[in-house]
Amino acid sequence: MVEVATIPATLTLMGLWLRHKSECRPVGAIVADARAGAIAGIEPLPSGFGFAVIDEAAALASMRKIGGRNVEPV
């Protein structure tokens, strides 16, 4: 029997956004903030395309709408 090494799946910023789309700000605003370094709990992927979530709670808090409105992170 051949053992297969498993590589843990990386949760991406877009993956997290898709899971919580109804409670998050528009994706364009989130990506702009991520590129500016304003989203906590993420880091750029090694490929240079996209972001990996390293702290799901912190990232989600930075992406959420507040009071049903789209609010930019502080």
Rosetta constraint file for C-alpha pairs under 8 A:
AtomPair CA 10 CA 52 HARMONIC 6.43 0.50
AtomPair CA 10 CA 53 HARMONIC 7.46 0.50
AtomPair CA 11 CA 15 HARMONIC 6.14 0.50
AtomPair CA 11 CA 16 HARMONIC 6.85 0.50
AtomPair CA 11 CA 52 HARMONIC 5.90 0.50
AtomPair CA 11 CA 53 HARMONIC 5.58 0.50
AtomPair CA 12 CA 16 HARMONIC 6.30 0.50
AtomPair CA 12 CA 50 HARMONIC 7.25 0.50
AtomPair CA 12 CA 51 HARMONIC 5.64 0.50
AtomPair CA 12 CA 52 HARMONIC 4.47 0.50
AtomPair CA 12 CA 53 HARMONIC 5.47 0.50
AtomPair CA 13 CA 17 HARMONIC 6.14 0.50
AtomPair CA 13 CA 42 HARMONIC 7.42 0.50
AtomPair CA 13 CA 50 HARMONIC 7.30 0.50
AtomPair CA 13 CA 51 HARMONIC 5.51 0.50
AtomPair CA 13 CA 52 HARMONIC 5.98 0.50
AtomPair CA 13 CA 53 HARMONIC 5.87 0.50
AtomPair CA 14 CA 18 HARMONIC 6.04 0.50
AtomPair CA 15 CA 19 HARMONIC 6.38 0.50
AtomPair CA 16 CA 20 HARMONIC 6.42 0.50
AtomPair CA 16 CA 53 HARMONIC 7.91 0.50
AtomPair CA 16 CA 56 HARMONIC 7.81 0.50
AtomPair CA 16 CA 60 HARMONIC 7.54 0.50
AtomPair CA 17 CA 21 HARMONIC 5.24 0.50
AtomPair CA 17 CA 24 HARMONIC 6.94 0.50
AtomPair CA 17 CA 27 HARMONIC 7.50 0.50
AtomPair CA 17 CA 60 HARMONIC 7.97 0.50
AtomPair CA 17 CA 63 HARMONIC 7.86 0.50
AtomPair CA 20 CA 24 HARMONIC 6.30 0.50
AtomPair CA 21 CA 25 HARMONIC 7.82 0.50
AtomPair CA 23 CA 64 HARMONIC 5.69 0.50
AtomPair CA 23 CA 65 HARMONIC 5.87 0.50
AtomPair CA 23 CA 68 HARMONIC 7.81 0.50
AtomPair CA 24 CA 60 HARMONIC 7.96 0.50
AtomPair CA 24 CA 63 HARMONIC 5.37 0.50
AtomPair CA 24 CA 64 HARMONIC 4.15 0.50
AtomPair CA 24 CA 65 HARMONIC 5.14 0.50
AtomPair CA 24 CA 70 HARMONIC 7.80 0.50
AtomPair CA 25 CA 29 HARMONIC 6.91 0.50
AtomPair CA 25 CA 30 HARMONIC 6.80 0.50
AtomPair CA 25 CA 63 HARMONIC 5.93 0.50
AtomPair CA 25 CA 64 HARMONIC 5.77 0.50
AtomPair CA 25 CA 65 HARMONIC 5.32 0.50
AtomPair CA 25 CA 70 HARMONIC 5.29 0.50
AtomPair CA 25 CA 71 HARMONIC 7.22 0.50
AtomPair CA 26 CA 30 HARMONIC 6.53 0.50
AtomPair CA 26 CA 70 HARMONIC 7.64 0.50
AtomPair CA 27 CA 31 HARMONIC 6.09 0.50
AtomPair CA 28 CA 32 HARMONIC 6.16 0.50
AtomPair CA 29 CA 33 HARMONIC 6.16 0.50
AtomPair CA 30 CA 34 HARMONIC 6.08 0.50
AtomPair CA 30 CA 39 HARMONIC 7.73 0.50
AtomPair CA 30 CA 63 HARMONIC 6.33 0.50
AtomPair CA 31 CA 35 HARMONIC 6.16 0.50
AtomPair CA 32 CA 36 HARMONIC 6.28 0.50
AtomPair CA 33 CA 37 HARMONIC 6.17 0.50
AtomPair CA 33 CA 38 HARMONIC 4.97 0.50
AtomPair CA 33 CA 39 HARMONIC 6.02 0.50
AtomPair CA 34 CA 38 HARMONIC 5.64 0.50
AtomPair CA 34 CA 39 HARMONIC 5.12 0.50
AtomPair CA 34 CA 42 HARMONIC 7.84 0.50
AtomPair CA 34 CA 51 HARMONIC 7.88 0.50
AtomPair CA 38 CA 73 HARMONIC 7.40 0.50
AtomPair CA 39 CA 59 HARMONIC 6.09 0.50
AtomPair CA 39 CA 62 HARMONIC 5.63 0.50
AtomPair CA 39 CA 63 HARMONIC 7.47 0.50
AtomPair CA 39 CA 73 HARMONIC 7.86 0.50
AtomPair CA 40 CA 55 HARMONIC 7.75 0.50
AtomPair CA 40 CA 58 HARMONIC 5.56 0.50
AtomPair CA 40 CA 59 HARMONIC 5.20 0.50
AtomPair CA 40 CA 62 HARMONIC 6.48 0.50
AtomPair CA 41 CA 53 HARMONIC 5.98 0.50
AtomPair CA 41 CA 54 HARMONIC 5.29 0.50
AtomPair CA 41 CA 55 HARMONIC 4.32 0.50
AtomPair CA 41 CA 56 HARMONIC 6.47 0.50
AtomPair CA 41 CA 57 HARMONIC 7.65 0.50
AtomPair CA 41 CA 58 HARMONIC 5.17 0.50
AtomPair CA 41 CA 59 HARMONIC 4.78 0.50
AtomPair CA 42 CA 51 HARMONIC 6.19 0.50
AtomPair CA 42 CA 52 HARMONIC 5.51 0.50
AtomPair CA 42 CA 53 HARMONIC 4.45 0.50
AtomPair CA 42 CA 54 HARMONIC 5.34 0.50
AtomPair CA 42 CA 55 HARMONIC 6.70 0.50
AtomPair CA 42 CA 59 HARMONIC 6.50 0.50
AtomPair CA 43 CA 51 HARMONIC 5.45 0.50
AtomPair CA 43 CA 52 HARMONIC 5.40 0.50
AtomPair CA 43 CA 53 HARMONIC 6.63 0.50
AtomPair CA 43 CA 54 HARMONIC 7.03 0.50
AtomPair CA 44 CA 48 HARMONIC 6.23 0.50
AtomPair CA 44 CA 49 HARMONIC 7.30 0.50
AtomPair CA 44 CA 50 HARMONIC 6.09 0.50
AtomPair CA 44 CA 51 HARMONIC 4.33 0.50
AtomPair CA 44 CA 52 HARMONIC 6.05 0.50
AtomPair CA 45 CA 49 HARMONIC 6.18 0.50
AtomPair CA 45 CA 50 HARMONIC 5.72 0.50
AtomPair CA 45 CA 51 HARMONIC 5.02 0.50
AtomPair CA 45 CA 52 HARMONIC 5.62 0.50
AtomPair CA 53 CA 59 HARMONIC 7.03 0.50
AtomPair CA 55 CA 59 HARMONIC 6.19 0.50
AtomPair CA 56 CA 60 HARMONIC 5.99 0.50
AtomPair CA 57 CA 61 HARMONIC 6.12 0.50
AtomPair CA 58 CA 62 HARMONIC 6.41 0.50
AtomPair CA 59 CA 63 HARMONIC 6.36 0.50
AtomPair CA 60 CA 64 HARMONIC 6.11 0.50
AtomPair CA 62 CA 73 HARMONIC 5.81 0.50
AtomPair CA 63 CA 73 HARMONIC 7.60 0.50
AtomPair CA 64 CA 70 HARMONIC 7.84 0.50
AtomPair CA 64 CA 71 HARMONIC 7.86 0.50
AtomPair CA 65 CA 69 HARMONIC 5.39 0.50
AtomPair CA 65 CA 70 HARMONIC 4.85 0.50
AtomPair CA 65 CA 71 HARMONIC 5.73 0.50
AtomPair CA 66 CA 70 HARMONIC 6.57 0.50
AtomPair CA 66 CA 71 HARMONIC 6.04 0.50
